[in-house]
């Protein structure tokens, strides 16, 4: 049996910090700097986000992904407002009810279609608006790339934004893996803009921790009129770090010289390599090659636990014996080869 690549394919959250990012943190660790974001690193990082989106935007650094989503939604929701999202969305499944508990806002979760939401599902709740007995749908939240490793095209997001805006709603994009999506859709800042700014997205939760950072995300207001209360709400929802410079320094490291894209490109490429390495193993049922850095194989039930005990990974759809394997910025071909050998070994043992 090959040596297990322990936790290597469970999540890109398990990866370490990129050396360039670590070095950026160390370089920022010199002397005193004004707390709460009034520092040279945050000023530079904010400028880089302006350049990235091709227009002035308002950027707020936060501790983590759940906090980024809570801050974004808190500043977008109307009184008695509700959020339309898919039933597989991170805010609905994997944030321990944070948007509902912290914000007191109802999530209207609709069945996902290959991980995605479509405009017709927004239209279904148009009749709620203006009726005092109903929550008021005021935000649509989508994820790019989705929780099922799929991608919205720029046109699909534009259609969602057009529908939402016509109904008086705003659009939030959970971009925990926005770099992986950007690489898959062209790999340039123009590709990013095509499915965010150009498509009509209002606010983005911009991920960093899954793409080589130690911690930290950014909430980016493409519609700057929505950010007027963000500085207060960020503190209120416990997402204001005192030493913001360390998060900002990490984003500088990612955004300068396009390290954010290089990391994501490598992770996506390694997922392609993993797909090729396991797709012919008996019992491993896979769809086509992955769009980003995740695979969702359906496995024989008897294979799952021995394989997981050897190298941990998560269940995804237990009813269909479907699991998730993920690659990261630091996944190596040797890691993929070892994991594929393990899958083959346990499959042959059935």
HELIX and SHEET records of a PDB file:
HELIX    1   1 UNK A   12  UNK A   14  5                                   3    
HELIX    2   2 UNK A   19  UNK A   28  1                                  10    
HELIX    3   3 UNK A   40  UNK A   53  1                                  14    
HELIX    4   4 UNK A   65  UNK A   76  1                                  12    
HELIX    5   5 UNK A   90  UNK A   93  1                                   4    
HELIX    6   6 UNK A   98  UNK A  103  1                                   6    
HELIX    7   7 UNK A  119  UNK A  123  1                                   5    
HELIX    8   8 UNK A  126  UNK A  128  5                                   3    
HELIX    9   9 UNK A  154  UNK A  166  1                                  13    
HELIX   10  10 UNK A  178  UNK A  184  1                                   7    
HELIX   11  11 UNK A  189  UNK A  194  1                                   6    
HELIX   12  12 UNK A  209  UNK A  211  5                                   3    
HELIX   13  13 UNK A  224  UNK A  227  5                                   4    
HELIX   14  14 UNK A  230  UNK A  236  1                                   7    
HELIX   15  15 UNK A  245  UNK A  255  1                                  11    
HELIX   16  16 UNK A  256  UNK A  258  5                                   3    
HELIX   17  17 UNK A  259  UNK A  278  1                                  20    
HELIX   18  18 UNK A  301  UNK A  310  1                                  10    
HELIX   19  19 UNK A  318  UNK A  320  5                                   3    
HELIX   20  20 UNK A  333  UNK A  348  1                                  16    
SHEET    1   A 7 UNK A  58  UNK A  62  0                                        
SHEET    2   A 7 UNK A 217  UNK A 221 -1                                        
SHEET    3   A 7 UNK A 203  UNK A 206 -1                                        
SHEET    4   A 7 UNK A 170  UNK A 175  1                                        
SHEET    5   A 7 UNK A 136  UNK A 143  1                                        
SHEET    6   A 7 UNK A  81  UNK A  86  1                                        
SHEET    7   A 7 UNK A 106  UNK A 110  1                                        
SHEET    1   B 3 UNK A 294  UNK A 295  0                                        
SHEET    2   B 3 UNK A 322  UNK A 326 -1                                        
SHEET    3   B 3 UNK A 314  UNK A 317 -1                                        
END                                                                             
